[in-house]
């Protein structure tokens, strides 16, 4: 089976926002980049992830104001991680177990990438058909 590292988005390509950014701004960034998550930072250190699901469940559903709510208030932390050498099947199983759609990818215990359900769907869609 294919390792996670072959399909992950590398850390150098992460879209990041500071923890004090308001959710509306972060949502616009996700829309403009056509992505479902952004990494949340404090002084250039990743402290969490804000996903489209976080916005819906922790902001919209609660009726909070996106211009007066920071990403840190509704982000997911800590980031659930999987080792880069695990398989895509392992990633799928972990996402299902944790009920999440985005996984941090780790190398030597440090965040080095991201894999999402969308990445898994792309992989499966491109498999040869019998």
ZALUMMAR-6768 format. One line per 8 residues: number of its first residue (from 1); their letters; for each residue z, y negated, x negated of N, C-alpha, C. Coordinates in steps of 0.02 Angstrom, whole numbers, plus 50000, padded with zeros to 5 digits. Each point is the difference from the previous one (the first is absolute). Layout:
REM residues N
NUM> A> Z:Y:X:Z:Y:X:Z:Y:X; ...
This chain:
REM residues 130
1> XXXXXXXX> 50000:50060:49957:50000:49940:50043:50000:49938:49956; 49975:49947:50027:49991:49937:49964:50067:49964:49991; 50013:49974:49939:50063:49963:49989:49998:49931:50032; 50059:49976:50019:50007:49934:50031:49971:49945:49956; 50009:50005:49934:49978:49947:49955:49924:49988:50004; 49962:50049:50021:49927:49991:50003:49979:49959:50061; 50044:49991:50049:49982:49961:50060:50044:49939:50011; 50049:49989:49957:50046:49944:50010:49968:49934:49983
9> XXXXXXXX> 50027:49948:50030:49984:49932:49980:50046:49984:49942; 49973:49983:49941:50043:49986:49942:50039:49935:50009; 50058:49997:49968:50045:49943:50006:49965:49934:49983; 49953:50002:49954:49965:49939:49981:49961:49969:50058; 49986:50040:50051:49962:49975:50058:50044:49984:50060; 50066:50007:49992:50045:49986:50056:49993:49928:50023; 50003:49991:50065:50007:49933:50029:50075:49990:50011; 50027:49947:49971:50072:49988:50001:50016:49933:50032
17> XXXXXXXX> 50059:49996:50030:50026:49937:50026:50073:49994:49979; 50022:49940:49990:50071:49988:49984:50042:50013:50062; 50061:50021:49990:50045:50019:50054:50013:49943:50050; 49991:49938:49979:50013:49942:50043:49940:49978:50041; 49943:50033:49992:49940:49984:50039:50013:50017:50073; 49976:49958:50046:50010:50015:50071:49951:50055:50021; 50018:50036:50052:49962:50058:50023:49930:49981:50023; 49993:49942:50030:49933:49979:50023:49953:49993:49941
25> XXXXXXXX> 50023:49970:49946:49959:49993:49940:49982:50069:49972; 50049:50044:49996:49987:50068:49975:49950:50037:50045; 50006:49992:50065:49953:50033:50047:49929:49974:49989; 49994:49936:49988:49933:49972:49986:49971:50027:49935; 50043:50009:49950:49978:50028:49937:49975:50072:50011; 50038:50039:50038:49979:50069:50015:49933:50000:50037; 49994:49956:50049:49937:49996:50038:49942:49981:49954; 50010:49949:49959:49946:49976:49957:49979:50050:49947
33> XXXXXXXX> 50046:50043:49979:49985:50052:49951:49983:50067:50032; 50003:50002:50067:49986:50062:50038:50043:50058:49975; 50066:49986:49996:50048:50050:49977:50057:50004:50050; 50038:50055:49997:50054:50011:50047:50069:49988:49971; 50003:49976:49937:50065:49988:49969:49993:49952:49941; 50056:49968:49984:50006:49960:49940:50066:50017:49967; 50002:49995:49935:50063:50012:49965:50040:49936:49998; 50065:50007:50008:50045:49942:50001:50035:49997:49932
41> XXXXXXXX> 50000:49939:49971:50028:49992:49933:50057:49950:49998; 50041:50008:49949:50050:49951:49982:49991:49990:49925; 49980:49941:49980:49987:49984:49929:49955:50053:49968; 49945:50015:50032:49949:50047:49976:50020:50073:49999; 50059:50016:50027:50022:50070:50006:49990:50022:50073; 49967:50056:50010:49989:50026:50068:50067:50025:50027; 50019:49973:50059:50064:50019:50031:49990:50035:50068; 49939:50002:50025:49987:50032:50064:49926:49995:50018
49> XXXXXXXX> 49985:50024:50059:49932:49998:50026:50003:49975:50072; 49954:49957:50018:49993:49977:50069:49937:50031:50027; 50006:50038:50054:49943:50033:50030:49985:49970:50069; 49941:50015:50025:49983:49977:50067:50048:50029:50051; 50024:50060:49988:50049:50031:50045:50066:49961:49999; 50022:49978:49941:50061:49959:49995:49993:49937:50043; 49942:49969:49997:49989:49938:50038:50006:50014:50075; 49969:50054:50022:50002:50016:50072:50070:50020:50022
57> XXXXXXXX> 50032:50045:49965:50064:50027:50022:50060:49954:49987; 49998:49962:49946:50058:49960:49981:49993:49926:50014; 49940:49978:50018:49990:49930:50015:49976:49991:50071; 49941:50026:50014:49970:49991:50067:50044:50030:50054; 50021:50062:49991:50040:50034:50051:50067:49964:50013; 50026:49967:49949:50064:49964:50008:49990:49928:50022; 49938:49978:50005:49985:49932:50021:50018:49947:49948; 50001:50020:49937:50017:49952:49947:49942:49953:49986
65> XXXXXXXX> 50015:49943:49971:49950:49950:49984:49971:50015:49930; 49935:50015:49996:49971:50018:49935:49999:49943:49950; 50007:49938:50023:50001:49944:49952:50070:49985:49974; 50050:50030:50032:50070:49990:49979:50034:50065:49979; 49959:50052:49988:50026:50064:49978:49967:50014:49932; 50041:50016:49950:49971:50016:49935:49981:50074:49996; 49956:50015:49955:49979:50070:49992:50059:50043:49978; 50046:49972:49962:50058:50039:49978:50043:50023:50059
73> XXXXXXXX> 50000:49961:50054:50041:50017:50058:49975:50061:50038; 49935:50015:49994:49973:50056:50039:49965:50053:49958; 49999:49992:49934:49966:50048:49956:50034:50068:50000; 49965:50049:49976:50028:50067:49990:50022:50005:49927; 50061:50021:49991:50027:50009:49932:50057:50050:50003; 50006:50042:49951:49956:50006:49942:49934:50034:50018; 49951:49993:49958:49935:50030:50011:50005:50075:49989; 49976:50039:50047:49998:50073:49992:49945:50014:49949
81> XXXXXXXX> 50016:50043:49951:49954:50011:49945:49982:50075:49992; 49943:50011:49969:49977:50067:49982:49973:49997:49930; 50011:50051:49961:49975:50003:49931:49923:50003:50000; 49970:49966:49953:49927:49996:49996:49965:50067:49991; 50036:50050:49975:49970:50066:49989:50007:50047:50060; 50035:49979:50051:50004:50040:50062:49932:49998:50034; 49989:50046:50046:49934:50004:50033:49997:49955:50061; 49939:49990:50023:49991:49961:50062:50033:50036:50059
89> XXXXXXXX> 50002:50066:49999:50035:50037:50052:50074:49985:49997; 50029:49997:49940:50070:49980:49992:50012:49931:50030; 49954:49954:49986:50006:49931:50026:49998:50001:50076; 49954:50038:50028:49994:50005:50072:50065:50027:50030; 50027:50053:49970:50062:50030:50025:50058:49951:49997; 50006:49963:49945:50054:49952:49993:49994:49943:50051; 49938:49976:50010:49990:49947:50050:50020:50025:50069; 49981:50061:50017:50018:50028:50065:50075:50008:50007
97> XXXXXXXX> 50032:50026:49948:50073:50010:50001:50038:49934:50008; 49977:49948:49965:50034:49935:50000:49975:49954:50056; 49948:50021:50036:49970:49959:50054:49976:49933:49973; 49963:50002:49945:49973:49939:49969:49926:50009:49986; 49966:49944:49988:49928:50002:49986:49982:49974:49931; 50050:49978:49962:49989:49975:49932:50051:50030:49953; 49976:50025:49943:50044:50030:49950:49990:49965:49933; 50055:49983:49968:49995:49977:49931:49985:50061:49957
105> XXXXXXXX> 49962:49990:49948:49985:50053:49952:50036:49983:49935; 50035:50050:49973:50041:49987:49941:49974:50038:49939; 50011:49968:49942:49987:50031:49935:50064:49989:49960; 50030:50054:49978:50063:49995:49962:50053:49961:50039; 50000:50008:50067:50050:49968:50042:49986:49928:50018; 49943:49972:49976:49984:49930:50013:49938:49995:50044; 50000:49951:50044:49944:49988:50046:49936:49986:49961; 49948:50040:50011:49937:49989:49965:49940:49997:50048
113> XXXXXXXX> 50013:50014:50064:49944:50001:50047:50024:50006:50072; 49952:50003:50045:50013:50006:50072:49948:50047:50029; 50021:50041:50046:49954:50041:50038:50018:49993:50074; 49949:49996:50042:50012:49990:50072:49965:50056:50040; 50018:50002:50062:49967:50047:50046:49925:49987:50000; 49981:49938:49997:49929:49983:49998:49966:50032:49940; 50033:50001:49943:49972:50033:49940:49991:50074:50012; 50048:50032:50034:49995:50071:50015:49941:50013:50047
121> XXXXXXXX> 49991:49957:50049:49945:50008:50047:49932:49994:49964; 49995:49952:49955:49938:49992:49961:49986:50063:49960; 50051:50027:49968:49992:50062:49961:49975:50057:50045; 50034:50010:50056:49983:50055:50045:49930:49991:50030; 49981:49939:50014:49934:49986:50029:49944:50018:49950; 50015:49993:49936:49949:50013:49950:49998:50072:49974; 50042:50043:50027:49999:50071:49979:49935:50032:50024; 49972:50045:49960:49940:50035:50023:50014:50042:50061
129> XX> 49955:50001:50047:50006:50040:50061:49969:50068:49989; 50030:50052:50028:49972:50068:49993:49946:50012:50051
